[in-house]
Amino acid sequence: MSKSRTLQVVLVLAILLELKMILYLLLTAIIAYLLLKRPRLEPIYGVYEQHGRLSWLKQICMYIMIKLNKRKPKQAVGNTNAGFGLKAQDDITVMENPQHLVDHPLACDAVWFGGGNKEGVYLVISGARRKLNILESMVFIHIPGVGTLRHEKYPETAMVQEAGEQDGWKGGGVTLEPVEPMKKWNISFEGTMINKEEETSHHVKITAKYSSTLPYFDFDSEMNSWTVARAMSREPWSREYFDRLRAAHQNHYEQFGDVKGIIEIDGEEYSLDITVMRDHTHGSVRDWKLLHRYCFHQFTTVSGLRGFLGVVSQPGTLSLIELGWVYNRGQKWAVEDVTLEPWSLGEGGKDAGDYGFRFKAGGEWFNVQVAVVVKERGEAYFGSDWEGRVIERFCRYSINGEEGWGVSEWEYRNKAGRQDQQDQE
């Protein structure tokens, strides 16, 4: 082939490559134009943000940032800077003890224990230390043949701490006391409880111990990076958005374990032997007005699968985030996906009692069927103006066809404010 012929071929190829590049650029420009031109989707029911035209790019950016945070050699950064892959504290003794309440009227240091067993015994007991020596507390018990018992002051949860109680989770008859970090707690209650259905009151005493040999799960540093990034990518971004996100963040960890002991009702003893999840929200501020609602599910199956997962809606920061974890086959796994759509279940304020959804953890999909088996819900209000309405539901589960049991906690924003207790009966 002559040199001129070779040169002509080279020129033709160069022209074709240039045309191909131009076509690629034009196609990219058209796609970008269509994405940018597409109108922003309105939030579902004015609350739940939908993925927009640039959500994919925002998700990738946040994913990279969170993964880089997780790779930093020193992960414990303190309460103020924790989250997005960074843990607040790695000293379990410090983590388990009562925390200093920050200088804010809504400062909070809260622990929660909840679960049940195959025989249908359920317990929820909690304490949230607040300013002005207030302990926001719940105590709900369900025993087959006895019924559901609740604290005599409910739906009020604010209990005044007496002298000597302010240094821990103590008040209103409740005492929740760490004994050995991440292994043992003492749980006790003594006081009057009400059977709402029977309209009877009873003297109740709980003496129990929590124990666990399982690892804890730190939500600041162990949540699935892609899942967190997906939730943030829904939201309209601005400097104010990230300021709100940081201000609303709460440090939180959880652990699965067992509670064993005795419940004494009017002098008659009942055995308590249940599987539970416990949590600790620490070093932070809790403002119930920020939450629209949440739907959580705690469960144990006959084979030992344990989980706590669901969805949270906090408009303005994370209008829909899927979160949680499971302990399965000797390992803990962060939840990657939850198909539960809260706007389709009890959005009007009445919780659903029979429904299903799916979740993904450890690369495996799980089918969940929920049945609330105790008709009476444990209902309580939180906040000085009762801004949050929490509903404790005692459930049977089917997880991939396997029998399970546990507690499901739902919450709704209560805009009606504080009402006389008689109006709640």
PLY file of the C-alpha trace (Angstrom):
ply
format ascii 1.0
element vertex 425
property float x
property float y
property float z
element edge 424
property int vertex1
property int vertex2
end_header
0.00 0.00 0.00
1.37 3.43 -0.97
2.10 6.08 1.64
-0.65 8.31 0.26
-3.15 5.47 0.51
-2.10 4.77 4.10
-2.44 8.44 4.99
-5.96 8.52 3.53
-6.99 5.50 5.64
-5.55 7.12 8.77
-7.43 10.35 8.05
-10.71 8.49 7.52
-10.27 6.61 10.80
-9.47 9.85 12.61
-12.59 11.49 11.19
-14.72 8.49 12.21
-13.27 8.51 15.73
-13.89 12.24 16.01
-17.47 11.80 14.81
-17.95 9.00 17.33
-16.61 11.24 20.10
-18.91 14.05 19.02
-21.88 11.68 19.05
-20.98 10.52 22.56
-20.71 14.12 23.73
-24.02 15.02 22.12
-25.70 12.01 23.69
-24.25 12.90 27.10
-25.41 16.49 26.72
-28.93 15.37 25.74
-29.17 13.00 28.73
-27.87 15.70 31.08
-30.35 18.21 29.64
-33.27 15.81 30.07
-32.24 15.02 33.65
-31.86 18.67 34.58
-35.07 19.65 32.82
-37.11 16.97 34.62
-39.19 18.68 37.33
-38.57 17.84 40.97
-41.01 15.21 42.22
-43.22 16.38 45.04
-42.78 14.57 48.38
-45.28 11.75 48.98
-48.04 13.16 51.21
-45.90 16.26 51.50
-43.48 14.37 53.75
-41.45 11.64 52.05
-38.92 13.03 49.56
-38.53 11.14 46.29
-35.34 10.50 44.37
-34.65 13.35 41.96
-32.66 13.88 38.80
-29.30 14.09 40.56
-29.92 11.56 43.32
-27.62 9.00 41.74
-24.71 11.47 41.76
-25.44 12.60 45.33
-25.62 8.99 46.47
-22.24 8.18 44.96
-20.66 11.27 46.55
-22.01 10.45 50.02
-21.07 6.79 49.67
-17.46 7.71 48.91
-17.33 10.13 51.86
-18.73 7.56 54.32
-16.38 4.82 53.07
-13.40 7.15 53.44
-14.49 7.95 57.00
-14.65 4.25 57.82
-11.07 3.81 56.62
-9.66 6.44 58.94
-7.28 4.84 61.48
-8.87 6.55 64.50
-12.62 6.14 64.42
-13.66 7.30 67.90
-14.21 11.04 67.42
-16.55 12.03 70.28
-20.30 12.61 70.36
-20.28 15.87 68.42
-18.39 14.60 65.36
-19.68 11.02 65.20
-21.80 9.56 62.42
-21.30 8.95 58.69
-18.90 6.09 59.39
-17.25 7.51 62.53
-18.04 6.21 66.03
-18.38 8.44 69.07
-16.63 6.25 71.60
-14.79 2.91 71.66
-14.37 2.53 75.42
-17.28 0.23 76.32
-17.13 1.19 80.00
-17.66 4.84 79.12
-20.35 3.91 76.59
-22.40 1.86 79.03
-22.42 4.32 81.91
-24.85 7.27 82.24
-23.65 10.10 80.02
-23.24 13.77 80.84
-26.32 15.64 79.63
-25.20 18.28 77.14
-26.02 21.95 77.70
-29.38 21.90 75.93
-32.96 21.75 77.28
-33.62 18.67 75.13
-30.50 16.76 76.16
-31.13 13.03 76.41
-29.43 9.86 77.65
-31.76 6.93 77.00
-31.80 3.14 77.31
-34.50 0.72 76.15
-35.09 -3.02 76.66
-37.79 -4.88 74.75
-38.66 -8.41 73.66
-40.63 -11.57 74.33
-40.68 -15.34 74.04
-42.43 -18.11 72.15
-44.93 -18.59 74.98
-46.28 -15.05 74.54
-44.64 -13.19 77.45
-43.53 -9.67 76.50
-41.74 -6.83 78.28
-40.80 -3.26 77.39
-38.94 -1.17 79.97
-37.00 2.01 79.32
-35.57 5.16 80.81
-34.50 8.44 79.21
-32.60 10.86 81.45
-33.60 14.46 80.80
-32.89 17.88 82.26
-34.62 19.01 85.48
-34.27 15.52 87.00
-36.85 13.96 84.71
-36.77 10.31 83.63
-39.03 9.55 80.66
-39.90 5.92 81.22
-42.06 3.10 79.90
-43.03 -0.19 81.54
-45.32 -2.58 79.66
-45.84 -6.25 80.53
-47.95 -8.89 78.81
-48.46 -12.34 80.37
-50.94 -14.84 78.88
-53.83 -15.29 81.27
-53.01 -12.06 83.08
-53.21 -9.51 80.28
-51.33 -6.33 79.50
-50.16 -4.13 82.35
-48.96 -0.54 82.10
-47.55 2.03 84.53
-50.25 3.79 86.52
-49.19 7.23 85.22
-49.55 6.40 81.53
-49.89 7.81 78.99
-47.57 10.23 80.80
-43.94 9.08 80.76
-42.17 11.92 82.62
-41.21 10.67 86.08
-39.57 12.98 88.63
-36.32 11.55 89.96
-36.03 11.64 93.72
-32.88 12.33 95.72
-30.24 9.73 94.89
-31.81 8.79 91.55
-30.38 11.54 89.32
-27.09 9.75 88.69
-28.65 6.94 86.65
-31.69 5.51 84.91
-33.88 5.55 88.00
-37.33 6.99 88.59
-41.00 6.14 88.84
-40.13 2.75 90.30
-37.77 1.88 87.43
-34.07 1.05 87.89
-31.85 0.13 84.92
-28.28 -0.39 86.02
-25.18 -1.49 84.06
-23.15 -4.13 85.91
-20.54 -5.36 83.40
-20.05 -3.45 80.12
-21.81 -5.11 77.17
-22.51 -8.19 79.28
-24.76 -7.62 82.29
-27.45 -5.19 83.51
-29.81 -5.23 86.47
-33.46 -4.49 85.66
-36.04 -3.76 88.31
-39.40 -2.09 88.83
-41.78 -1.77 91.73
-45.05 0.09 91.70
-48.68 0.12 90.67
-49.64 -1.03 87.18
-53.01 -0.93 85.44
-54.83 -3.58 83.42
-56.78 -1.28 81.12
-59.08 -3.96 79.70
-60.05 -5.32 83.10
-59.98 -1.87 84.75
-57.96 -3.27 87.64
-54.79 -2.11 89.41
-52.01 -4.35 90.68
-48.86 -4.09 92.72
-46.05 -5.28 90.46
-42.42 -6.06 91.21
-39.88 -6.98 88.51
-36.50 -8.40 89.51
-34.43 -9.42 86.49
-30.99 -9.54 84.92
-29.95 -8.86 81.35
-27.04 -10.86 79.96
-25.37 -11.16 76.56
-22.29 -12.64 74.91
-23.17 -11.11 71.53
-21.46 -8.13 69.86
-23.03 -4.69 69.91
-23.88 -2.73 66.76
-22.79 0.91 66.52
-25.14 2.89 64.28
-22.67 5.77 63.88
-19.98 3.61 62.29
-21.54 0.31 61.19
-24.64 1.20 59.17
-24.47 0.20 55.51
-22.77 3.04 53.63
-24.83 2.70 50.45
-28.10 2.65 52.43
-27.24 5.84 54.33
-26.10 7.52 51.12
-29.35 6.53 49.40
-31.42 8.11 52.16
-29.46 11.36 52.03
-29.64 11.51 48.23
-33.44 11.92 48.43
-33.17 15.24 50.19
-32.67 18.75 48.73
-29.11 19.70 49.64
-27.91 23.03 51.00
-25.59 24.31 53.71
-28.63 24.60 55.98
-29.56 20.98 55.25
-26.22 19.65 56.47
-26.37 21.92 59.53
-29.79 20.49 60.41
-28.54 16.96 59.81
-25.62 17.44 62.18
-27.78 19.10 64.85
-30.38 16.30 64.78
-27.89 13.43 64.92
-28.06 11.05 67.90
-25.31 8.61 68.91
-26.80 5.14 69.21
-25.83 1.50 69.68
-27.75 -1.74 70.20
-27.21 -5.30 71.43
-29.21 -8.53 71.51
-29.39 -10.51 74.73
-31.66 -12.25 77.24
-33.61 -11.10 80.27
-34.33 -13.60 83.05
-35.99 -13.07 86.38
-39.29 -12.90 88.25
-42.40 -10.76 87.82
-44.45 -10.61 90.99
-48.07 -9.47 90.62
-50.04 -9.01 93.83
-47.74 -11.55 95.49
-47.99 -14.19 92.76
-44.77 -14.95 90.92
-44.36 -15.44 87.16
-41.16 -16.55 85.44
-39.53 -14.09 83.05
-37.26 -15.59 80.37
-37.25 -13.59 77.13
-34.98 -12.62 74.24
-34.56 -8.87 73.90
-32.86 -6.03 72.14
-31.47 -3.19 74.21
-30.20 0.17 73.03
-28.47 3.27 74.32
-28.84 6.72 72.78
-26.22 8.94 74.33
-24.50 12.29 74.32
-27.16 13.90 72.19
-30.34 15.95 71.90
-33.76 14.35 71.31
-36.47 16.57 69.87
-39.69 14.62 69.29
-41.06 17.47 67.14
-38.58 16.61 64.39
-39.94 13.10 63.88
-42.90 12.44 61.60
-43.02 8.72 62.44
-41.07 5.48 62.57
-41.79 1.74 62.35
-39.36 -0.64 64.09
-39.43 -4.42 64.45
-37.50 -6.51 67.00
-37.62 -10.27 66.53
-36.08 -13.62 67.40
-36.75 -16.84 65.47
-36.65 -20.46 66.61
-33.28 -20.95 64.88
-31.72 -17.96 66.65
-31.94 -15.28 63.98
-32.26 -11.91 65.71
-33.10 -8.58 64.19
-34.07 -5.00 64.83
-34.96 -2.95 61.77
-37.42 -0.63 60.12
-37.84 2.84 58.67
-37.69 6.36 60.12
-39.16 9.58 58.73
-37.66 12.82 59.98
-38.60 15.52 57.43
-36.00 18.18 56.81
-33.09 15.81 57.40
-33.96 12.22 56.47
-37.57 11.98 55.35
-37.12 8.22 54.79
-34.20 6.13 55.96
-34.06 2.34 56.19
-31.95 1.11 59.07
-31.28 -1.75 61.43
-29.25 -4.93 61.72
-29.48 -8.67 62.23
-27.40 -11.28 64.03
-27.36 -14.38 61.85
-25.16 -17.48 61.82
-22.71 -15.98 64.28
-22.25 -12.64 62.51
-23.84 -9.20 62.64
-25.02 -7.63 59.41
-26.20 -4.11 58.68
-29.53 -3.81 56.89
-29.07 -2.88 53.23
-32.68 -2.45 52.12
-36.19 -2.42 53.63
-39.22 -2.47 51.33
-41.68 -1.23 53.97
-43.39 1.93 52.68
-44.74 3.80 55.72
-47.14 5.94 53.69
-48.96 2.71 52.78
-49.28 1.51 56.39
-51.11 3.53 59.01
-50.13 6.95 57.73
-53.26 8.42 59.29
-52.20 7.53 62.83
-53.66 4.05 63.33
-50.95 1.39 63.30
-51.33 -1.65 61.05
-51.72 -5.07 62.66
-51.18 -7.55 59.82
-48.76 -6.82 56.99
-45.58 -7.93 55.27
-42.37 -6.54 53.83
-38.89 -7.63 52.82
-35.43 -6.64 53.96
-31.90 -7.37 52.82
-28.92 -7.97 55.10
-25.63 -9.76 54.49
-26.52 -9.98 50.80
-29.60 -12.10 51.61
-33.26 -11.19 51.23
-35.71 -12.01 54.02
-39.51 -12.15 53.73
-41.27 -10.84 56.85
-44.87 -11.29 57.91
-45.98 -9.35 61.00
-49.05 -10.13 63.12
-49.81 -8.04 66.20
-51.21 -10.75 68.47
-52.04 -8.68 71.57
-55.00 -6.45 70.84
-54.16 -3.83 73.45
-51.25 -1.63 72.44
-48.87 -0.09 74.92
-49.26 3.60 74.20
-47.28 6.44 75.75
-46.48 10.10 75.07
-43.09 11.78 75.15
-41.99 15.41 75.34
-43.15 18.26 77.52
-46.16 18.82 75.25
-46.54 15.13 74.37
-44.99 15.73 70.95
-44.33 12.04 70.30
-46.84 9.18 70.55
-45.12 5.80 70.91
-46.99 2.52 70.42
-45.53 -0.77 71.67
-46.97 -3.78 69.82
-46.49 -7.41 70.84
-46.06 -9.56 67.73
-45.60 -12.94 66.13
-43.37 -13.01 63.06
-42.75 -15.25 60.12
-39.23 -14.72 58.72
-38.71 -16.69 55.51
-41.41 -19.04 56.81
-39.75 -19.51 60.20
-41.64 -18.73 63.42
-40.54 -15.73 65.44
-41.68 -13.32 68.17
-40.86 -9.88 69.48
-41.87 -6.26 69.92
-42.67 -3.73 67.22
-42.45 -0.06 68.18
-44.19 2.57 66.07
-44.15 6.30 66.65
-46.26 9.19 65.36
-45.86 12.94 65.69
-48.61 14.14 68.01
-49.63 17.63 66.93
-52.67 17.72 69.20
-50.41 18.44 72.16
-50.88 17.45 75.77
-54.34 16.20 76.67
-55.91 15.25 79.96
-55.21 11.60 80.74
-58.92 10.91 81.07
-59.34 11.86 77.41
-56.90 9.08 76.49
-58.80 6.31 78.26
0 1
1 2
2 3
3 4
4 5
5 6
6 7
7 8
8 9
9 10
10 11
11 12
12 13
13 14
14 15
15 16
16 17
17 18
18 19
19 20
20 21
21 22
22 23
23 24
24 25
25 26
26 27
27 28
28 29
29 30
30 31
31 32
32 33
33 34
34 35
35 36
36 37
37 38
38 39
39 40
40 41
41 42
42 43
43 44
44 45
45 46
46 47
47 48
48 49
49 50
50 51
51 52
52 53
53 54
54 55
55 56
56 57
57 58
58 59
59 60
60 61
61 62
62 63
63 64
64 65
65 66
66 67
67 68
68 69
69 70
70 71
71 72
72 73
73 74
74 75
75 76
76 77
77 78
78 79
79 80
80 81
81 82
82 83
83 84
84 85
85 86
86 87
87 88
88 89
89 90
90 91
91 92
92 93
93 94
94 95
95 96
96 97
97 98
98 99
99 100
100 101
101 102
102 103
103 104
104 105
105 106
106 107
107 108
108 109
109 110
110 111
111 112
112 113
113 114
114 115
115 116
116 117
117 118
118 119
119 120
120 121
121 122
122 123
123 124
124 125
125 126
126 127
127 128
128 129
129 130
130 131
131 132
132 133
133 134
134 135
135 136
136 137
137 138
138 139
139 140
140 141
141 142
142 143
143 144
144 145
145 146
146 147
147 148
148 149
149 150
150 151
151 152
152 153
153 154
154 155
155 156
156 157
157 158
158 159
159 160
160 161
161 162
162 163
163 164
164 165
165 166
166 167
167 168
168 169
169 170
170 171
171 172
172 173
173 174
174 175
175 176
176 177
177 178
178 179
179 180
180 181
181 182
182 183
183 184
184 185
185 186
186 187
187 188
188 189
189 190
190 191
191 192
192 193
193 194
194 195
195 196
196 197
197 198
198 199
199 200
200 201
201 202
202 203
203 204
204 205
205 206
206 207
207 208
208 209
209 210
210 211
211 212
212 213
213 214
214 215
215 216
216 217
217 218
218 219
219 220
220 221
221 222
222 223
223 224
224 225
225 226
226 227
227 228
228 229
229 230
230 231
231 232
232 233
233 234
234 235
235 236
236 237
237 238
238 239
239 240
240 241
241 242
242 243
243 244
244 245
245 246
246 247
247 248
248 249
249 250
250 251
251 252
252 253
253 254
254 255
255 256
256 257
257 258
258 259
259 260
260 261
261 262
262 263
263 264
264 265
265 266
266 267
267 268
268 269
269 270
270 271
271 272
272 273
273 274
274 275
275 276
276 277
277 278
278 279
279 280
280 281
281 282
282 283
283 284
284 285
285 286
286 287
287 288
288 289
289 290
290 291
291 292
292 293
293 294
294 295
295 296
296 297
297 298
298 299
299 300
300 301
301 302
302 303
303 304
304 305
305 306
306 307
307 308
308 309
309 310
310 311
311 312
312 313
313 314
314 315
315 316
316 317
317 318
318 319
319 320
320 321
321 322
322 323
323 324
324 325
325 326
326 327
327 328
328 329
329 330
330 331
331 332
332 333
333 334
334 335
335 336
336 337
337 338
338 339
339 340
340 341
341 342
342 343
343 344
344 345
345 346
346 347
347 348
348 349
349 350
350 351
351 352
352 353
353 354
354 355
355 356
356 357
357 358
358 359
359 360
360 361
361 362
362 363
363 364
364 365
365 366
366 367
367 368
368 369
369 370
370 371
371 372
372 373
373 374
374 375
375 376
376 377
377 378
378 379
379 380
380 381
381 382
382 383
383 384
384 385
385 386
386 387
387 388
388 389
389 390
390 391
391 392
392 393
393 394
394 395
395 396
396 397
397 398
398 399
399 400
400 401
401 402
402 403
403 404
404 405
405 406
406 407
407 408
408 409
409 410
410 411
411 412
412 413
413 414
414 415
415 416
416 417
417 418
418 419
419 420
420 421
421 422
422 423
423 424
